[in-house]
Amino acid sequence: MAKQRTQVQMSEVEVDAFIAEQRSSTVATIGKDGGVHLVAMWYAWLDGHVYLETKAKSQKVVNLRRDPRMSFLVEAGHTYDQLRGVSLEGTGVVLDDEQLVWDVCVDVFERYNAPFTEEMRPFVEVMARNRVVVRLDAERVRSWDHRKLGLPEMPIGGSTSASVLPPA
């Protein structure tokens, strides 16, 4: 199994490109009772770090202030031969620097909406209000790209295929 794991592992350049091109992530923090708190999040990818803009009183921020452990996952692919993903594990650092909050909000706005213009400033200002930034300082990176296995193309099938196939 270790041989296959190294065969599908992404290089640092591939990890960087993959995180940069994905849209949604799953973020995990640890709740007060020790349970995992999972949320779907949009994110910024700046200078090799994941940044999240979030409400200052959000559950993930409350959790990180108590226990800074955090995980982040992005993935793609609908069939085994196309599965790709990156998981980062490390420390979530809560930052309330106004300029950083603004920069991350602008980046997230541009990633998911459109290029920032002065006309868009009021939307980003609302987005940045009462927000903090969480920076993930990754201590462990796990990655996989099953396309490297050279498997034959697999059709999308199963009971969930209708949710990913275009209407006939």
N, C-alpha and C positions, 0 to 999 in steps of 0.2 A: 504494500500500500504506500510506503514512503516514496518509492520510485515514481508512482503515478502522481503523488502530491507534488514532488519537485518538477515533474513534467508539465503540470498545469499552472504552476506558480507564475505570477506576472513579475516582470522586472520593475524597478522603481519608476522608469519612464512610462511603462504600461499602466501601473497603478495610478500615477499622476493623471494620465490622459483619461483613464476610465472614470475616476472620481470627477474630473472636470466636465465630462460629457453627460453624466447621469443627472436625473432631475429629483427624484425622491429618495429619501433615506429612512432607515429605521434607527432610532436612537434609544439606548437603554441606560437608565440610571437605577440606583438602588433606593427603594422606599424605606420608610421608617421601620416597617416590620421585617425588613430584609428581603422582601419580594422585589422582583424585577419590574420596573415601570417602563413600558415600551410606548413610544410615540412615533408617528410618521412626521418627518420634518423636511422642509426645504432648507437649503444650506448654501453657504459661500465656501469656496475653495481658494484660499489666498496664501501664497508663500508656503505651500506644503502643509497647511493646517485647515481643518474643518472649523468653520465658524457658524454658529446658530444665532439668529436674533430671536429673542423670545421675551415674553412679559417678565418683568422683574419678580413677580410673585407666582410664576408658573410652578407647577409641581416639580418639573425637572430641575429648576433652579433651587427650590427648597431642598430637594434630594441632594444636589451637588454640594450645597453649603454644609450639609451634614456628613456626606460621604462622597468624595470627589470622583469615585470610579465611574467610568462612562465607556460605553461601546457604541459604535457607529457602523452601519451596514448599508452598502449599495449593491444592487444585483440586477442582472439582466438575463434574458433568455427564456424561451418557452419550452424548449426540448433539451434533453440531457446533453446532446452534442453542442448546444449553444450556450450552456450555463456559464456565466461569468459573475464574479463578485469580488468585493474587497470589504474586509472587516477590520476596523481599527479599534484597539482597546487601549485605554490610558486614563489620563486625568482630565476632567472637565474643569476648566478655570473660568469662573464667573467674573466678567469685567464690565464696569459701568462707565468707562471713558466715553464721553459724548462724541468725540471725533471718530473713535473706532466703531461705536454703534452706528453712526451716520454712514461710514464707509461700508460696513457690512450690509446695512439696509439697502444702500445703493447697489451693491453687488448682487444681492438677492433679487432686487427689483429688476435689474438688467438680465439676470439668468432666466427669470420666469415670466417677464412681461415684455419689456422693450428697452431700448437705450434710454438712459436718463437724460432728460432735458429740463430746463428751468420750468417749463410748462408742467412737468411731472413732479416738481418739488413738493407741492402740497400733499400729494399721495404718499411720498416717501416720508414727509414730516409726520403724518399720521401714523405711518408704519413704525417710526422710530420713537414715538411717544411712550413713555413708561417702559422702555425696553432696556435690556442688558444684552451683552454678547457672551456666549459660551464658546471658548476656544478649546478644542480637544488637543491635548499634548499626547500624541500616540506613542505608546511604549511597545506595542506589538501590532504588526501588520500581517494579516492573512489574506491571501488572494488565490483565485482560481479562474482559469479560462479553459473550459473543456474543448474549445475549438482547436486547441493545441494537440488534442488526442488523435486528430485525423479520422474521426468516426464518419461514417456515411450520414448524409442528411436524414434527419428523422422527421416524419410528419407530426404536426400538432394533432394530438388525439385526446381521448378521455372525456370525462364528464364536464370538464371546465373549458374545453376547446372553443365552444361557442362564444366565450367571453373574450377571446383574443383573435379569433378569425374574423375577417371582414364578412359582412352579410352577403349571402349568396344571391 
